[in-house]
Structure formats: C-alpha cells, structure tokens
Amino acid sequence: MSSFDNPFDPDRRLDRTGCACGAHRSQAEHDDAQRQLQCAAVESEEQRYQGVVASAVMRAVFPRDAARRAFLKTVGASTALAALSQFFPLKTATDVFAQGGAIEKKDLKVGSIPITCATPIIMAHPLGFYSKHGLNVEVIKTAGWAVIRDKTLNKEYDAAHMLSPMPLAITLGAGSTPIPYTMPAVENINGQAITLAMKHKDKRDPKSWKGFKFAVPFDYSMHNYLLRYYVAEHGIDPDADIQIRSVPPPEMVANLRADNIDGFLGPDPFNQRAVYDGVGFIHLLSKELWEGHPCCAFAASKEFVTTMPNTYAALLKSIIDATAFAHKAENRKQIAAAIAPANYLNQPETVLEQILTGTYADGLGGVKRDPERIDFDPFPWQSFAIWILTQMKRWGQVKGDVDYKAVAEQVFLATDTARLMKEVGLTPPTTSTKSFKVMGKAFDPGKPDEYVNSFAIKRV
C-alpha cells in the first residue's frame, strides 16, 4: 500500500527509484526494515494538502534527493518550510488545490452489496469520508450483482460497488449491451474463500469433487474465474464435472444450510458466517491461489466520469481516502463496528472482526492468523484487467480477437487513480502493469494469448 509523502523528512525519498537511505535494493525492502520509523507529520486534512503542494515545490527546488536531505539536515524541517513560504505562497496554493473545481452534483446514490469487499465504499458513509470531500452519498444496499449492473446502467445509481470483471464485461457487451464503463479504484485485494459444507470435511482433495454443486456471486466475477482455475488445475472440468451457479452472496449460507449447494467461492462475511453458524468450514483462502488478487471495485460509467469530472474526482478521492484508512490494521476493529449494523452489513461484530483482523476460526476446530486475509489497495493495475480478460476468453465469455491492452487501459483508469492518490497524500506506483503468479504459474501481461493457449482445460 502506498504511504504518505512527507517532503520535509530528510530520510524520505521524493523520486521513485532505489530507496530512501541507499542501503536497500528497493523502497519496499527499505520500508520493511524501517516499519517502526513511521512519520506522523502529515495528519490533518489541511496538513495533508499542504504536504502534497510542498512536495511539488521541494521536487522543483531540489531535484536530487541528496541535496534535499543535506539541506534539511542542516536547517531542519521548520526552517525549510519557512524559507519555502517566503518565496512561494504555500498557503494560497494549498487552499486553491484543496478547493478544486465546483462539484456538479453533491447528492449521489451509490449501489453496494453488503459484503466486506465493499468496506471502503460502505464505511466512507458512517466515518465521514464522503462529507469530508463535499458529498452527500446515499449507499444503497442492493440484492445482487445483476441488479447493481442494471440500476447503474439505467442511471438509478450514479456509481456502484462492482466486481472488478463487471466494468470489462459491460464495456465489451458480455452479458449486457456494450456501454463504455470505467473502474478507477480497486476496493479490496484477497478477502475471498472456498467454503464447503461440514459433511465434506473429509473431502479436501478437489479431485473428489465430481458432481459437486458450487455457488459463485456472478458469472463475471473473480470468484468464478478463481474457482474454475483451481478445479481445472486439479483436472476437474468446471463445465462438465461440477455445477457452478450464480447465487447472491447474502443467500449463500442459507443455500449451504439447505443442502442446495456443496460449497461456494464467495466473499466475506459469508465464509466466516458459515463457520459462525456451524454449517460450513473454510477450505482455503483465495489469497492461497493468488496473493494480492483484486476482487471488488468502485465503478462508474464513462458518461459520469466525463460529464461530472469534479463530482467524480471528489467521489474517487473519498474512496481512496477510505481505502487508505481501511488498509491500516489498527483501524480494523473500529471499521467492523461501523459497518456491522443492519443498514450496512447486518452481521455480528465478532464475525467482521475475525475477517478484518485475520484471526479467525476455520470451522474445523482451529484458529488461524493471517493479517492479510483481506486488504485494501485502490490502485487498478491494468495487468489485473488483462488477466481477467484472458479468463473471459478461456471460458468462452468473449469471442474472437481481444485487444487486451487497449481494453485494460480504457476501463482500469490507472492514470486517474494515480493523480488522485497524490492529491490525498498517497504515493501511487509508477507503472500500470506488473507480473504475478496464480497457483505458482507466472502471468506475463504482454503475452495474453500464449497464456490462454497454455491451459489444457478451456472452452476456447
């Protein structure tokens, strides 16, 4: 997750290469070694905006970090700030920056499914992130993904919490009329699990799952693609050997209890709720298949983004801000209390705490600890979009040639997110793609067709 950028910390780099002290191969390695040396200089909203403006000025005055560090260590941060303020109107620039353009529409409706994946979108209401950015947002609890899609397309909702594949599918016309759609922010990474009925506690090998009935939230979901990927890697054809049906997440536990399904790959809180109710156990977390995978997202039509740019910017900044807050482990119990009530997730607070803190019962008598069971990182990596498109192609959801790179760039708005992350004091990645592994198999976003063709089980 990105960190706050304090331009008056002499040990903080302002460029994007190497590390702050020069002793590590990367900034990530440096940060791991320095976790206890966290800077708390930028706390209030006003200070945060001032930090962003001051960062730009400091980069201009000291393009080389070595010179900036030497200057700061000689005169100190307060003297440096005073010196800058003498020849550059920091306060005026900060006020102008913070104000931005006039918001075209302050009263907004945002559709959401009551799951922990939507934590930033939901908690931004009770914890005041929308109002902080000048918006009055009604977060509307919605029954299922098809309803979310349809109400957003017919403009009942201004924007929505969606599964990360949905804006790609809507743009391509897979399952709906093609309409240009955007995904400017990922809501959560990880945060899903395969949950099986208690009667299957001795059937942990997927090769024994022939004839099983599984639920996923939607055809165009990471859940569907990860479940298919997982069983296919174990020689099970997801279209011939098992049944996969779409079930709204709030109905998954009831279907498991009624023996309508044998298991599901679904979002929390319903994996943990199945354990809480004694009807299921957690077979594995989705992060065990792909560490850091995206799941849900904030999405809006291209029309909303282009016709109300200031409203869009304020809404996205609210969500990015909330996502940064949700990323911090020390905030998770407060968040669980905020989103537990009936008008949000309607779940026992202890269930949400187990998910958000990562200390949880597995349903088989064990207690596991994984602080990254779910995490929150807003950056929409375009390589995520390319991987999703390869799975749409693999399973026959899209036909013909796919311009993977062009579609990813059109829908996953990495440039917008990077710009607005900077505006709320965060440091975004410098590239929009990265390589990763799914079940140990490397994915190269530059070779999507080769990747699709490499699988023995597929519908192409």
C-alpha positions in Angstrom: 0.0 0.0 0.0 1.2 3.5 -0.7 2.5 5.7 2.0 2.1 9.4 2.9 4.7 11.6 1.2 6.3 14.0 3.7 8.6 16.4 1.8 10.3 17.6 5.0 11.5 14.2 6.1 15.2 14.1 5.2 15.1 10.3 5.1 12.1 10.2 2.7 12.8 10.0 -1.0 10.8 12.1 -3.4 12.0 10.4 -6.6 10.8 6.9 -7.4 14.0 4.8 -7.7 16.2 3.0 -5.2 15.4 3.5 -1.5 15.5 6.4 0.9 18.8 5.5 2.6 20.6 3.9 -0.4 21.3 0.7 1.6 18.5 -1.4 0.1 17.7 -2.7 -3.4 14.1 -1.3 -3.3 11.9 1.0 -1.4 9.8 -2.0 -0.3 12.9 -3.6 1.2 13.8 -0.3 2.9 10.2 0.1 4.3 10.3 -3.5 5.7 13.4 -2.6 7.6 12.0 0.7 8.8 8.5 -0.2 9.9 9.0 1.3 13.3 10.1 4.7 11.9 6.8 5.9 10.7 6.4 9.6 10.1 3.3 11.2 11.5 3.9 14.7 10.3 1.0 14.9 7.9 -2.1 14.3 10.0 -4.9 16.7 9.4 -6.6 17.2 6.0 -5.1 20.7 5.7 -1.6 19.4 6.5 -2.1 16.6 4.0 -2.9 19.0 1.2 0.0 21.3 2.3 2.3 18.2 2.1 1.2 17.5 -1.5 1.8 21.1 -2.6 5.1 21.3 -0.7 6.2 18.0 -2.2 5.9 19.5 -5.7 7.8 22.6 -4.7 10.6 20.6 -3.0 11.0 18.5 -6.1 11.4 21.6 -8.2 13.9 23.2 -5.8 15.8 20.0 -5.0 15.5 17.6 -8.0 18.2 15.5 -6.4 17.4 13.8 -3.1 20.9 14.0 -1.8 20.9 17.8 -1.9 17.5 18.0 -0.3 18.5 15.7 2.5 21.7 17.7 3.2 19.7 20.9 3.3 17.0 19.5 5.7 19.6 18.0 8.0 21.4 21.4 8.1 18.5 23.7 8.7 15.7 21.5 9.9 12.1 21.0 8.6 10.5 24.0 10.2 13.2 26.4 8.9 12.9 24.8 5.5 9.2 25.3 5.4 9.5 28.9 6.5 12.1 29.5 3.8 9.9 28.0 1.1 6.9 30.1 2.3 9.0 33.3 1.8 9.3 32.9 -2.0 6.3 30.6 -2.8 2.7 31.2 -1.5 2.3 27.7 0.0 -0.9 28.5 1.9 -2.7 30.1 -1.1 -1.6 27.3 -3.3 -2.8 24.7 -0.8 -6.2 26.4 -0.4 -6.7 26.5 -4.2 -5.6 22.9 -4.5 -7.9 21.7 -1.7 -10.9 23.5 -3.1 -10.6 22.2 -6.7 -13.4 22.8 -9.2 -17.0 23.2 -8.1 -18.8 19.9 -7.6 -21.5 19.5 -10.2 -23.7 17.2 -8.1 -23.4 16.7 -4.4 -26.2 14.3 -3.7 -25.3 10.9 -5.0 -26.6 7.3 -4.9 -24.1 4.5 -4.9 -25.2 0.9 -5.0 -23.5 -1.7 -2.9 -23.7 -5.4 -1.9 -23.4 -5.9 1.9 -20.0 -7.7 1.9 -16.6 -6.8 3.4 -15.2 -6.3 -0.1 -17.1 -3.1 -0.2 -15.7 -1.9 3.1 -14.2 1.4 1.8 -17.4 2.4 0.0 -19.6 1.5 2.9 -17.5 2.8 5.8 -16.9 6.1 3.9 -20.5 7.0 4.9 -20.6 6.4 8.7 -16.9 7.5 9.2 -17.4 10.7 7.2 -15.1 10.4 4.2 -17.8 11.4 1.7 -18.8 14.5 3.7 -15.1 15.5 4.1 -14.9 15.8 0.3 -18.1 17.8 0.0 -20.5 15.0 -0.9 -23.8 13.7 0.4 -23.7 10.0 -0.6 -26.5 7.5 0.0 -25.0 4.0 0.0 -27.9 1.7 -1.1 -27.9 -1.9 -0.1 -28.6 -4.0 -3.2 -29.7 -7.6 -3.5 -27.3 -8.9 -6.2 -24.8 -8.1 -9.0 -27.3 -8.2 -11.9 -29.4 -5.7 -10.0 -26.4 -3.5 -9.3 -25.5 -3.6 -13.0 -29.0 -2.8 -14.3 -29.7 0.0 -11.8 -26.3 1.6 -12.7 -26.9 1.3 -16.4 -30.3 2.9 -16.2 -28.9 5.7 -14.0 -30.8 4.9 -10.8 -27.3 4.8 -9.3 -24.7 7.4 -10.0 -21.9 4.9 -9.4 -21.6 1.4 -7.8 -19.6 -1.2 -6.0 -19.0 -3.8 -8.6 -17.0 -7.0 -9.1 -13.8 -6.0 -10.9 -14.6 -8.0 -14.1 -18.0 -6.3 -14.5 -16.9 -3.0 -16.0 -14.8 -5.0 -18.5 -17.8 -7.2 -19.4 -20.1 -4.2 -19.7 -17.7 -2.4 -21.9 -17.3 -5.5 -24.2 -21.0 -6.2 -24.2 -20.6 -9.6 -22.5 -23.9 -10.3 -20.8 -25.3 -6.9 -21.5 -25.5 -4.1 -24.1 -22.0 -2.7 -24.6 -21.6 0.6 -22.8 -18.2 2.3 -22.1 -17.5 1.7 -18.4 -14.7 2.5 -16.0 -13.1 1.1 -12.9 -11.0 3.8 -11.3 -10.4 2.0 -8.0 -10.0 -1.5 -6.6 -11.9 -1.9 -3.4 -10.2 -4.9 -1.9 -7.5 -7.4 -2.5 -7.7 -11.0 -1.3 -10.8 -11.4 1.0 -12.5 -14.5 -0.5 -12.5 -18.2 0.4 -13.7 -21.6 -0.7 -16.2 -22.7 1.9 -17.5 -26.3 2.0 -20.4 -27.9 3.8 -19.5 -29.7 7.0 -20.4 -33.0 5.6 -17.4 -32.7 3.2 -14.7 -32.1 5.8 -13.0 -35.4 4.7 -13.1 -34.4 1.0 -10.3 -31.8 0.9 -8.9 -33.1 -2.5 -10.6 -31.3 -5.4 -10.3 -34.5 -7.4 -13.0 -35.9 -5.2 -15.5 -33.1 -6.0 -17.0 -34.5 -9.2 -20.8 -33.9 -9.1 -20.5 -31.1 -6.5 -22.7 -28.0 -6.8 -20.9 -24.7 -6.2 -22.1 -21.1 -5.9 -20.3 -18.0 -7.0 -21.7 -14.5 -6.8 -21.9 -13.8 -10.6 -20.7 -15.2 -13.9 -18.4 -12.1 -14.4 -16.6 -12.4 -11.1 -13.1 -13.2 -9.7 -14.9 -15.9 -7.7 -16.0 -17.7 -10.8 -12.6 -17.4 -12.5 -10.6 -18.4 -9.4 -12.9 -21.4 -8.7 -12.6 -22.5 -12.4 -8.9 -22.1 -12.3 -8.5 -24.0 -9.1 -10.5 -27.1 -10.1 -9.1 -27.2 -13.6 -5.6 -27.3 -12.2 -6.7 -30.4 -10.4 -8.1 -32.0 -13.6 -11.7 -31.1 -13.0 -13.6 -29.6 -15.9 -15.8 -26.8 -14.3 -18.4 -27.1 -17.1 -18.6 -31.0 -17.2 -17.6 -32.4 -13.8 -19.2 -29.9 -11.4 -22.0 -27.4 -11.5 -21.4 -23.7 -10.9 -24.4 -21.4 -10.3 -24.7 -17.7 -9.6 -26.2 -17.0 -6.1 -26.4 -13.6 -4.5 -23.8 -13.5 -1.6 -26.4 -12.9 1.2 -28.1 -16.2 0.1 -25.1 -18.4 0.1 -25.1 -19.5 3.7 -28.8 -20.4 3.6 -28.3 -22.4 0.4 -25.4 -24.3 2.1 -27.6 -25.0 5.2 -30.4 -26.2 3.0 -28.0 -28.6 1.2 -28.8 -26.9 -2.2 -25.0 -26.5 -2.7 -21.9 -28.3 -1.6 -19.8 -25.2 -1.3 -19.1 -21.7 -2.6 -16.2 -19.5 -3.5 -17.6 -16.3 -2.2 -16.9 -13.0 -0.4 -16.9 -12.4 3.3 -18.6 -12.1 5.6 -20.4 -15.2 4.4 -17.4 -17.6 4.6 -17.0 -16.7 8.2 -20.7 -16.5 8.8 -21.0 -20.2 7.6 -18.4 -21.1 10.3 -20.2 -18.9 12.9 -23.4 -20.7 12.1 -21.8 -24.2 12.2 -22.8 -25.1 8.6 -19.5 -24.9 6.8 -15.7 -24.7 7.1 -13.1 -22.7 5.2 -11.3 -25.0 2.8 -8.8 -22.3 1.7 -8.5 -18.5 1.4 -8.4 -17.1 -2.2 -5.1 -15.5 -1.4 -3.6 -19.0 -1.3 -4.4 -19.2 -5.0 -3.2 -15.7 -5.9 -1.7 -13.5 -3.3 -2.9 -9.9 -3.7 -5.6 -10.6 -6.3 -8.3 -7.9 -6.9 -11.9 -8.6 -6.2 -14.4 -5.8 -5.9 -14.1 -2.3 -7.3 -15.6 1.2 -7.5 -17.1 1.6 -10.9 -18.9 4.3 -12.9 -20.0 4.9 -16.5 -17.7 6.8 -18.8 -20.5 9.3 -19.2 -20.5 10.0 -15.4 -16.7 10.5 -15.4 -16.7 12.9 -18.3 -19.8 14.9 -17.7 -19.2 15.4 -13.9 -15.5 15.5 -13.6 -15.3 17.3 -10.2 -18.0 15.1 -8.7 -16.2 12.1 -10.0 -12.9 13.4 -8.5 -14.5 14.1 -5.1 -16.1 10.7 -5.0 -13.0 8.8 -6.0 -10.9 10.8 -3.5 -13.4 9.9 -0.8 -13.0 6.2 -1.6 -9.2 6.3 -2.0 -9.0 8.1 1.4 -11.3 5.5 3.0 -9.3 2.7 1.4 -6.0 4.1 2.9 -7.8 4.2 6.3 -9.0 0.6 5.9 -5.5 -0.6 5.0 -4.2 0.2 8.5 -4.6 -2.8 10.8 -5.1 -0.5 13.9 -8.4 0.8 12.3 -10.0 -2.6 11.6 -11.9 -3.0 14.8 -13.4 0.5 14.5 -14.4 -0.3 10.9 -16.0 -3.6 12.0 -18.2 -1.7 14.5 -19.1 1.0 11.9 -20.2 -1.5 9.2 -21.9 -4.2 11.3 -25.3 -2.5 11.8 -28.4 -3.6 9.9 -28.4 -0.7 7.5 -24.9 -1.8 6.3 -23.7 -5.5 6.6 -26.2 -6.7 9.3 -23.6 -9.1 10.8 -22.4 -9.9 14.3 -19.4 -7.6 15.0 -17.3 -10.6 16.1 -17.7 -12.1 12.6 -16.4 -8.9 10.9 -13.6 -8.6 13.4 -12.4 -12.1 12.6 -12.3 -11.2 8.9 -10.8 -7.8 9.1 -8.1 -8.6 11.7 -7.3 -12.0 10.2 -7.6 -14.0 13.4 -10.4 -16.4 12.7 -12.0 -19.8 13.4 -11.7 -22.1 10.4 -14.8 -24.3 11.2 -12.7 -27.4 11.8 -11.7 -26.5 15.4 -8.7 -24.5 14.5 -7.9 -20.8 14.9 -5.8 -19.2 12.1 -3.9 -16.0 11.9 -3.5 -14.2 8.6 -3.5 -10.3 8.9 -3.7 -10.1 5.1 -6.8 -12.3 4.8 -8.3 -9.2 3.3 -6.5 -5.9 2.5 -7.4 -2.7 0.8 -5.3 -1.1 -2.0 -7.0 1.2 -4.6 -4.6 1.0 -7.5 -6.3 -0.6 -10.6 -3.4 -2.5 -12.1 -4.1 -2.9 -15.8 -2.3 -6.3 -15.7 -5.2 -7.4 -13.5 -7.6 -6.4 -16.2 -5.6 -8.3 -18.8 -5.6 -11.5 -16.7 -9.4 -11.2 -16.2 -9.9 -10.8 -20.0 -7.8 -14.0 -20.6 -10.2 -15.9 -18.3 -13.2 -14.5 -20.1 -11.6 -15.7 -23.3 -10.7 -19.0 -21.8 -14.2 -19.8 -20.7 -16.0 -18.6 -23.8 -17.5 -15.4 -22.4 -15.9 -13.3 -25.1 -15.4 -14.4 -28.7 -12.9 -13.5 -31.4 -9.8 -11.4 -31.0 -9.4 -9.2 -27.9 -7.2 -6.1 -27.8 -6.3 -6.8 -24.2 -4.1 -3.8 -23.6 -6.5 -1.3 -25.2 -9.5 -2.6 -23.2 -7.5 -2.6 -20.0 -6.3 1.0 -20.5 -9.9 2.1 -21.4 -11.5 0.6 -18.3 -8.9 0.4 -15.5 -8.2 4.1 -15.0 -4.7 3.8 -13.5 -3.7 7.4 -14.6 -6.8 9.0 -12.8 -6.2 6.9 -9.7 -2.5 7.8 -9.6 -3.3 11.5 -9.9 -6.0 11.5 -7.2 -3.9 9.3 -4.9 -1.3 12.1 -5.0 -4.0 14.6 -4.2 -4.8 12.8 -0.9 -1.2 12.5 0.0 -0.5 8.9 -1.2 2.3 7.7 -3.4 1.0 5.6 -6.3 3.0 3.1 -8.3 5.0 4.4 -11.3 3.8 1.8 -13.7 0.3 0.4 -14.5 1.2 -3.2 -15.0 3.1 -5.9 -13.1 3.7 -9.6 -13.3 2.3 -12.1 -10.7 1.7 -15.7 -10.2 -1.6 -17.6 -10.0 -1.2 -21.1 -8.3 2.5 -20.8 -9.0 2.1 -20.1 -12.7 3.6 -16.8 -13.8 1.4 -14.4 -15.8 3.0 -12.1 -18.3 0.6 -9.3 -19.3 2.5 -8.8 -22.5 1.6 -12.4 -23.7 -2.1 -12.9 -23.0 -2.9 -15.2 -26.0 0.0 -17.5 -25.1 -1.3 -17.7 -21.6 -4.8 -18.7 -22.7 -3.5 -21.3 -25.1 -1.3 -22.8 -22.3 -4.3 -24.4 -20.5 -5.3 -27.9 -21.1 -8.9 -27.3 -19.9 -10.7 -24.5 -21.6 -13.7 -23.7 -23.8 -11.9 -21.7 -26.5 
